[in-house]
Amino acid sequence: MRKAAARRSKILEILDEFNKVNVTDLSEKFQVSEVTIRNDLDKLEKNKLLVRAHGGAFKTNNLALAVSEKKSINRDLKRLIGKMAVDLIQENDSIILDSGTTTFEIASNLGKFNEITVISNALDIVNNLAQFDNLKVYMPGGYLKEFSMSLVGPMAERNLKQLFCNKLFLGVDSIRSNVGFFTHHMEEAYLNQIMIDIAEEVIVVADSTKFKKTGLAFIQNFEKVDKLITDDGIDEADLLMLKKNNVEVLIARTSE
């Protein structure tokens, strides 16, 4: 089962890069039968992650991956970014960890602190934080959006508006040059906007592939973002664009 999940995640990664995949090519690449690959593609299509075609599949216009699928994509880059983000946190800070696979990696590295307060709307992140005895963890409530394992809705929005934090670590699905940051879901975008409003400092955590992806729901422009942590795969044009918009860029080096 784990092999199938890992293979499907890799198929989505290939699809995201090349926009289409071929059954025969995938069969040779993964050393499995074409029947197995067709079953993989059928399963992914049922989850609305691709569009099947004769001999293969095509990428959907807005590829929104379930959190379980996203965790396997660019995992090493997300871990590097997560570790760099933790270096920005100080003792006694209050932080928000938005739902996302990169913010999940931040949560995995919070055990070294004696006391910090963490606010998160993500069930998988809160469950991950339960391993640490030294954290104060708050959830805003809301209804469960299973696709992203996050709590959203009026209750979450109302409760977040009553809070304040030192730092927000925001995960995004897409970054559009000179426009701003996007996610795939309207409810999450609005909740992200509230998080930005109650944060003293806003830090976006996103690997460099997010500059090449699309998202439906607008979160925020560059004006309210203080820092962005990414990897050294970022294009020079995107780097210059961020600096032009007064966003401090921190780069997690894969070569180190």
Buried (B, 14 or more C-beta within 10 A) or exposed (E): EEEEBEBBBBBBBBBBEEEBBBBEEBBEBBEBEEEBBBBBBEBBBEEEBBBBEEEBBEBBEBBBBBBEBBBBBBBEBBBBBBBBBBEBBEEEBBBBBBBBBBBBBBBBBBEEBEEBBBBBBBBBBBEBBEEBEEBEBBBBBBEEBEBBBBBBBEEBBEBBEEBEBBBBBBBBBBBBBEEBBBBBBEBBBBBBBBBBBBBEBBBBBBBBBBBEBBBBBBBBEBEBBBBBBBBEBBEEEBBEBBEEBEBEBBBBEEEE
